């Protein structure tokens, strides 16, 4: 169910359809989960670029992360994502900042 929801959000985004901030937040969150997991599991770092591209493009369009906690909570409550017991809070933010700095330095 979560994968179908992610594909629907991604399709909406790619087609340029109007989305609310909560949908953009969920796209970012699910993209990080799915693209990074897929890239790691299949040794395909190109998949990580999908997530990076979406995040950078959203920032360029001035659609910034706001209310991520509520979006994430909603995804968990609807069983679209599950809690990782080994998750370390703040790693996503640190990685996203690193990517943005790397892209801006080019």
PyMOL CGO cylinders between C-alpha atoms (Angstrom):
from pymol import cmd
from pymol.cgo import CYLINDER

trace = [
    CYLINDER, 0.00, 0.00, 0.00, 2.83, 2.41, 0.84, 0.3, 1, 1, 1, 1, 1, 1,
    CYLINDER, 2.83, 2.41, 0.84, 4.61, 1.72, -2.43, 0.3, 1, 1, 1, 1, 1, 1,
    CYLINDER, 4.61, 1.72, -2.43, 1.43, 2.40, -4.42, 0.3, 1, 1, 1, 1, 1, 1,
    CYLINDER, 1.43, 2.40, -4.42, 0.90, 5.66, -2.53, 0.3, 1, 1, 1, 1, 1, 1,
    CYLINDER, 0.90, 5.66, -2.53, 4.52, 6.65, -3.20, 0.3, 1, 1, 1, 1, 1, 1,
    CYLINDER, 4.52, 6.65, -3.20, 4.17, 5.89, -6.92, 0.3, 1, 1, 1, 1, 1, 1,
    CYLINDER, 4.17, 5.89, -6.92, 0.99, 8.00, -7.05, 0.3, 1, 1, 1, 1, 1, 1,
    CYLINDER, 0.99, 8.00, -7.05, 2.72, 10.94, -5.36, 0.3, 1, 1, 1, 1, 1, 1,
    CYLINDER, 2.72, 10.94, -5.36, 5.76, 10.60, -7.61, 0.3, 1, 1, 1, 1, 1, 1,
    CYLINDER, 5.76, 10.60, -7.61, 3.56, 10.47, -10.73, 0.3, 1, 1, 1, 1, 1, 1,
    CYLINDER, 3.56, 10.47, -10.73, 1.65, 13.55, -9.62, 0.3, 1, 1, 1, 1, 1, 1,
    CYLINDER, 1.65, 13.55, -9.62, 4.96, 15.35, -9.02, 0.3, 1, 1, 1, 1, 1, 1,
    CYLINDER, 4.96, 15.35, -9.02, 6.49, 14.33, -12.36, 0.3, 1, 1, 1, 1, 1, 1,
    CYLINDER, 6.49, 14.33, -12.36, 3.33, 15.35, -14.26, 0.3, 1, 1, 1, 1, 1, 1,
    CYLINDER, 3.33, 15.35, -14.26, 3.43, 18.75, -12.54, 0.3, 1, 1, 1, 1, 1, 1,
    CYLINDER, 3.43, 18.75, -12.54, 0.05, 18.37, -10.92, 0.3, 1, 1, 1, 1, 1, 1,
    CYLINDER, 0.05, 18.37, -10.92, -0.78, 20.61, -8.00, 0.3, 1, 1, 1, 1, 1, 1,
    CYLINDER, -0.78, 20.61, -8.00, 0.04, 19.12, -4.63, 0.3, 1, 1, 1, 1, 1, 1,
    CYLINDER, 0.04, 19.12, -4.63, -0.39, 20.36, -1.07, 0.3, 1, 1, 1, 1, 1, 1,
    CYLINDER, -0.39, 20.36, -1.07, 2.60, 20.77, 1.25, 0.3, 1, 1, 1, 1, 1, 1,
    CYLINDER, 2.60, 20.77, 1.25, 1.72, 17.57, 3.12, 0.3, 1, 1, 1, 1, 1, 1,
    CYLINDER, 1.72, 17.57, 3.12, 2.00, 15.60, -0.14, 0.3, 1, 1, 1, 1, 1, 1,
    CYLINDER, 2.00, 15.60, -0.14, 5.40, 17.14, -0.92, 0.3, 1, 1, 1, 1, 1, 1,
    CYLINDER, 5.40, 17.14, -0.92, 6.55, 16.26, 2.60, 0.3, 1, 1, 1, 1, 1, 1,
    CYLINDER, 6.55, 16.26, 2.60, 5.36, 12.69, 2.20, 0.3, 1, 1, 1, 1, 1, 1,
    CYLINDER, 5.36, 12.69, 2.20, 7.03, 12.44, -1.20, 0.3, 1, 1, 1, 1, 1, 1,
    CYLINDER, 7.03, 12.44, -1.20, 10.35, 13.52, 0.34, 0.3, 1, 1, 1, 1, 1, 1,
    CYLINDER, 10.35, 13.52, 0.34, 10.00, 11.14, 3.26, 0.3, 1, 1, 1, 1, 1, 1,
    CYLINDER, 10.00, 11.14, 3.26, 8.99, 8.14, 1.19, 0.3, 1, 1, 1, 1, 1, 1,
    CYLINDER, 8.99, 8.14, 1.19, 11.54, 8.90, -1.49, 0.3, 1, 1, 1, 1, 1, 1,
    CYLINDER, 11.54, 8.90, -1.49, 14.30, 8.84, 1.07, 0.3, 1, 1, 1, 1, 1, 1,
    CYLINDER, 14.30, 8.84, 1.07, 13.05, 5.55, 2.46, 0.3, 1, 1, 1, 1, 1, 1,
    CYLINDER, 13.05, 5.55, 2.46, 12.50, 3.80, -0.84, 0.3, 1, 1, 1, 1, 1, 1,
    CYLINDER, 12.50, 3.80, -0.84, 15.24, 5.23, -3.08, 0.3, 1, 1, 1, 1, 1, 1,
    CYLINDER, 15.24, 5.23, -3.08, 18.01, 4.99, -0.52, 0.3, 1, 1, 1, 1, 1, 1,
    CYLINDER, 18.01, 4.99, -0.52, 16.88, 1.51, 0.56, 0.3, 1, 1, 1, 1, 1, 1,
    CYLINDER, 16.88, 1.51, 0.56, 16.72, 0.33, -3.06, 0.3, 1, 1, 1, 1, 1, 1,
    CYLINDER, 16.72, 0.33, -3.06, 20.11, 1.84, -3.85, 0.3, 1, 1, 1, 1, 1, 1,
    CYLINDER, 20.11, 1.84, -3.85, 21.66, 0.15, -0.82, 0.3, 1, 1, 1, 1, 1, 1,
    CYLINDER, 21.66, 0.15, -0.82, 20.00, -3.22, -1.33, 0.3, 1, 1, 1, 1, 1, 1,
    CYLINDER, 20.00, -3.22, -1.33, 20.81, -3.35, -5.04, 0.3, 1, 1, 1, 1, 1, 1,
    CYLINDER, 20.81, -3.35, -5.04, 24.14, -1.51, -4.98, 0.3, 1, 1, 1, 1, 1, 1,
    CYLINDER, 24.14, -1.51, -4.98, 22.70, 1.10, -7.32, 0.3, 1, 1, 1, 1, 1, 1,
    CYLINDER, 22.70, 1.10, -7.32, 23.75, 4.58, -6.17, 0.3, 1, 1, 1, 1, 1, 1,
    CYLINDER, 23.75, 4.58, -6.17, 21.98, 6.16, -9.16, 0.3, 1, 1, 1, 1, 1, 1,
    CYLINDER, 21.98, 6.16, -9.16, 18.68, 5.62, -7.33, 0.3, 1, 1, 1, 1, 1, 1,
    CYLINDER, 18.68, 5.62, -7.33, 19.87, 7.96, -4.57, 0.3, 1, 1, 1, 1, 1, 1,
    CYLINDER, 19.87, 7.96, -4.57, 20.06, 10.70, -7.20, 0.3, 1, 1, 1, 1, 1, 1,
    CYLINDER, 20.06, 10.70, -7.20, 16.30, 10.35, -7.75, 0.3, 1, 1, 1, 1, 1, 1,
    CYLINDER, 16.30, 10.35, -7.75, 15.73, 11.41, -4.16, 0.3, 1, 1, 1, 1, 1, 1,
    CYLINDER, 15.73, 11.41, -4.16, 18.36, 14.14, -4.32, 0.3, 1, 1, 1, 1, 1, 1,
    CYLINDER, 18.36, 14.14, -4.32, 16.89, 15.53, -7.52, 0.3, 1, 1, 1, 1, 1, 1,
    CYLINDER, 16.89, 15.53, -7.52, 13.39, 15.71, -6.06, 0.3, 1, 1, 1, 1, 1, 1,
    CYLINDER, 13.39, 15.71, -6.06, 14.60, 17.45, -2.89, 0.3, 1, 1, 1, 1, 1, 1,
    CYLINDER, 14.60, 17.45, -2.89, 16.77, 19.94, -4.77, 0.3, 1, 1, 1, 1, 1, 1,
    CYLINDER, 16.77, 19.94, -4.77, 14.03, 20.69, -7.30, 0.3, 1, 1, 1, 1, 1, 1,
    CYLINDER, 14.03, 20.69, -7.30, 11.50, 21.28, -4.53, 0.3, 1, 1, 1, 1, 1, 1,
    CYLINDER, 11.50, 21.28, -4.53, 13.90, 23.65, -2.77, 0.3, 1, 1, 1, 1, 1, 1,
    CYLINDER, 13.90, 23.65, -2.77, 14.54, 25.48, -6.06, 0.3, 1, 1, 1, 1, 1, 1,
    CYLINDER, 14.54, 25.48, -6.06, 10.77, 25.88, -6.43, 0.3, 1, 1, 1, 1, 1, 1,
    CYLINDER, 10.77, 25.88, -6.43, 10.73, 27.29, -2.88, 0.3, 1, 1, 1, 1, 1, 1,
    CYLINDER, 10.73, 27.29, -2.88, 8.75, 24.36, -1.53, 0.3, 1, 1, 1, 1, 1, 1,
    CYLINDER, 8.75, 24.36, -1.53, 10.59, 23.85, 1.73, 0.3, 1, 1, 1, 1, 1, 1,
    CYLINDER, 10.59, 23.85, 1.73, 10.12, 21.23, 4.39, 0.3, 1, 1, 1, 1, 1, 1,
    CYLINDER, 10.12, 21.23, 4.39, 7.50, 22.36, 6.91, 0.3, 1, 1, 1, 1, 1, 1,
    CYLINDER, 7.50, 22.36, 6.91, 5.36, 20.19, 9.12, 0.3, 1, 1, 1, 1, 1, 1,
    CYLINDER, 5.36, 20.19, 9.12, 7.43, 17.10, 8.36, 0.3, 1, 1, 1, 1, 1, 1,
    CYLINDER, 7.43, 17.10, 8.36, 6.71, 15.64, 11.80, 0.3, 1, 1, 1, 1, 1, 1,
    CYLINDER, 6.71, 15.64, 11.80, 2.95, 15.55, 11.17, 0.3, 1, 1, 1, 1, 1, 1,
    CYLINDER, 2.95, 15.55, 11.17, 3.41, 14.16, 7.65, 0.3, 1, 1, 1, 1, 1, 1,
    CYLINDER, 3.41, 14.16, 7.65, 5.68, 11.43, 8.98, 0.3, 1, 1, 1, 1, 1, 1,
    CYLINDER, 5.68, 11.43, 8.98, 3.28, 10.64, 11.81, 0.3, 1, 1, 1, 1, 1, 1,
    CYLINDER, 3.28, 10.64, 11.81, 0.42, 10.33, 9.31, 0.3, 1, 1, 1, 1, 1, 1,
    CYLINDER, 0.42, 10.33, 9.31, 2.46, 7.94, 7.14, 0.3, 1, 1, 1, 1, 1, 1,
    CYLINDER, 2.46, 7.94, 7.14, 3.20, 5.80, 10.21, 0.3, 1, 1, 1, 1, 1, 1,
    CYLINDER, 3.20, 5.80, 10.21, -0.42, 5.84, 11.40, 0.3, 1, 1, 1, 1, 1, 1,
    CYLINDER, -0.42, 5.84, 11.40, -1.60, 4.68, 7.97, 0.3, 1, 1, 1, 1, 1, 1,
    CYLINDER, -1.60, 4.68, 7.97, 1.11, 1.99, 7.88, 0.3, 1, 1, 1, 1, 1, 1,
    CYLINDER, 1.11, 1.99, 7.88, 2.76, 3.51, 4.79, 0.3, 1, 1, 1, 1, 1, 1,
    CYLINDER, 2.76, 3.51, 4.79, 6.10, 3.45, 6.61, 0.3, 1, 1, 1, 1, 1, 1,
    CYLINDER, 6.10, 3.45, 6.61, 7.25, 1.75, 9.79, 0.3, 1, 1, 1, 1, 1, 1,
    CYLINDER, 7.25, 1.75, 9.79, 9.60, 2.83, 12.55, 0.3, 1, 1, 1, 1, 1, 1,
    CYLINDER, 9.60, 2.83, 12.55, 13.19, 1.66, 12.19, 0.3, 1, 1, 1, 1, 1, 1,
    CYLINDER, 13.19, 1.66, 12.19, 14.40, 0.63, 15.67, 0.3, 1, 1, 1, 1, 1, 1,
    CYLINDER, 14.40, 0.63, 15.67, 17.99, 1.55, 14.68, 0.3, 1, 1, 1, 1, 1, 1,
    CYLINDER, 17.99, 1.55, 14.68, 17.08, 5.01, 13.37, 0.3, 1, 1, 1, 1, 1, 1,
    CYLINDER, 17.08, 5.01, 13.37, 19.25, 7.84, 14.65, 0.3, 1, 1, 1, 1, 1, 1,
    CYLINDER, 19.25, 7.84, 14.65, 17.39, 11.13, 14.81, 0.3, 1, 1, 1, 1, 1, 1,
    CYLINDER, 17.39, 11.13, 14.81, 18.89, 13.95, 12.76, 0.3, 1, 1, 1, 1, 1, 1,
    CYLINDER, 18.89, 13.95, 12.76, 20.74, 11.86, 10.16, 0.3, 1, 1, 1, 1, 1, 1,
    CYLINDER, 20.74, 11.86, 10.16, 18.29, 12.76, 7.38, 0.3, 1, 1, 1, 1, 1, 1,
    CYLINDER, 18.29, 12.76, 7.38, 18.68, 16.48, 8.10, 0.3, 1, 1, 1, 1, 1, 1,
    CYLINDER, 18.68, 16.48, 8.10, 22.49, 16.24, 8.20, 0.3, 1, 1, 1, 1, 1, 1,
    CYLINDER, 22.49, 16.24, 8.20, 22.58, 14.28, 4.95, 0.3, 1, 1, 1, 1, 1, 1,
    CYLINDER, 22.58, 14.28, 4.95, 20.16, 16.66, 3.21, 0.3, 1, 1, 1, 1, 1, 1,
    CYLINDER, 20.16, 16.66, 3.21, 22.29, 19.64, 4.26, 0.3, 1, 1, 1, 1, 1, 1,
    CYLINDER, 22.29, 19.64, 4.26, 25.41, 17.87, 2.97, 0.3, 1, 1, 1, 1, 1, 1,
    CYLINDER, 25.41, 17.87, 2.97, 23.80, 17.21, -0.41, 0.3, 1, 1, 1, 1, 1, 1,
    CYLINDER, 23.80, 17.21, -0.41, 22.62, 20.83, -0.72, 0.3, 1, 1, 1, 1, 1, 1,
    CYLINDER, 22.62, 20.83, -0.72, 26.09, 22.18, 0.10, 0.3, 1, 1, 1, 1, 1, 1,
    CYLINDER, 26.09, 22.18, 0.10, 27.70, 19.79, -2.38, 0.3, 1, 1, 1, 1, 1, 1,
    CYLINDER, 27.70, 19.79, -2.38, 25.30, 20.81, -5.16, 0.3, 1, 1, 1, 1, 1, 1,
    CYLINDER, 25.30, 20.81, -5.16, 25.62, 24.54, -4.40, 0.3, 1, 1, 1, 1, 1, 1,
    CYLINDER, 25.62, 24.54, -4.40, 29.43, 24.35, -4.47, 0.3, 1, 1, 1, 1, 1, 1,
    CYLINDER, 29.43, 24.35, -4.47, 29.41, 23.14, -8.09, 0.3, 1, 1, 1, 1, 1, 1,
]
cmd.load_cgo(trace, "trace")
